[in-house]
């Protein structure tokens, strides 16, 4: 396994621990998740640095991440379903 392989367990752990559930507030969690992806994208030397494109890609990444959390561990299903709803509103 190379260093670039996707390890679902590690990534899920990262997003549930490093990115706290902020008092179980789905809207705040969604906003923080999108903001983290935007920072990554804006630091790249690509067209992704454009604000609108960057935001759309960040929201898409946040949706994928949240869905993987739901698929991997349904312990907080209601909360993460609410996060998906908040992402849909963005």
C-alpha positions in Angstrom: 0.0 0.0 0.0 1.5 3.3 -1.0 1.4 6.5 1.0 -1.3 8.0 -1.3 -3.8 5.2 -0.8 -7.2 6.1 0.7 -7.7 4.7 4.1 -11.4 5.2 5.0 -11.0 4.5 8.6 -8.3 7.0 9.1 -10.1 9.7 7.2 -13.4 9.2 9.0 -11.5 9.3 12.3 -9.9 12.6 11.2 -13.2 14.3 10.3 -15.0 13.1 13.4 -12.2 14.0 15.8 -10.2 16.8 14.3 -13.3 18.6 13.0 -15.5 18.5 16.1 -19.2 18.3 15.9 -19.4 21.9 17.3 -22.1 21.3 19.9 -23.9 19.0 17.5 -24.7 22.0 15.3 -25.0 20.6 11.7 -24.9 24.1 10.1 -21.7 25.1 11.8 -20.1 21.7 11.1 -21.0 22.0 7.4 -19.6 25.5 7.2 -16.3 24.5 8.9 -16.0 21.4 6.7 -16.5 23.5 3.5 -14.1 26.2 4.8 -11.4 23.6 5.4 -11.7 22.3 1.8 -11.7 25.8 0.5 -8.4 26.5 2.2 -6.9 23.5 0.6 -8.2 24.4 -2.9 -7.2 28.1 -2.6 -3.6 27.1 -1.8 -3.3 25.2 -5.1 -1.9 26.8 -8.2 -5.0 26.1 -10.3 -8.2 27.7 -11.4 -9.7 26.2 -8.2 -8.5 29.4 -6.6 -11.4 31.3 -8.1 -13.9 31.9 -5.4 -17.1 30.5 -6.9 -15.4 27.5 -8.4 -13.5 26.9 -5.2 -16.7 27.1 -3.1 -18.6 24.7 -5.4 -15.8 22.1 -5.3 -15.4 22.5 -1.5 -19.1 21.9 -1.0 -18.9 18.8 -3.2 -15.9 17.5 -1.2 -17.8 18.1 2.0 -20.8 16.2 0.8 -18.6 13.2 -0.3 -16.8 13.3 3.1 -20.1 13.4 5.0 -21.6 10.6 3.0 -18.6 8.5 3.6 -18.9 9.1 7.4 -22.5 8.0 7.2 -21.6 4.9 5.1 -18.8 3.9 7.4 -20.4 4.7 10.8 -24.1 5.3 11.3 -23.7 6.1 15.0 -24.5 9.8 14.4 -26.7 9.2 11.5 -29.2 11.9 12.3 -26.5 14.5 12.9 -24.7 13.8 9.6 -27.9 13.6 7.7 -28.6 17.1 8.9 -25.1 18.1 7.8 -25.9 16.9 4.3 -29.1 18.9 4.4 -27.1 22.0 5.4 -24.6 21.4 2.6 -27.6 21.2 0.1 -28.7 24.6 1.2 -25.3 26.2 0.4 
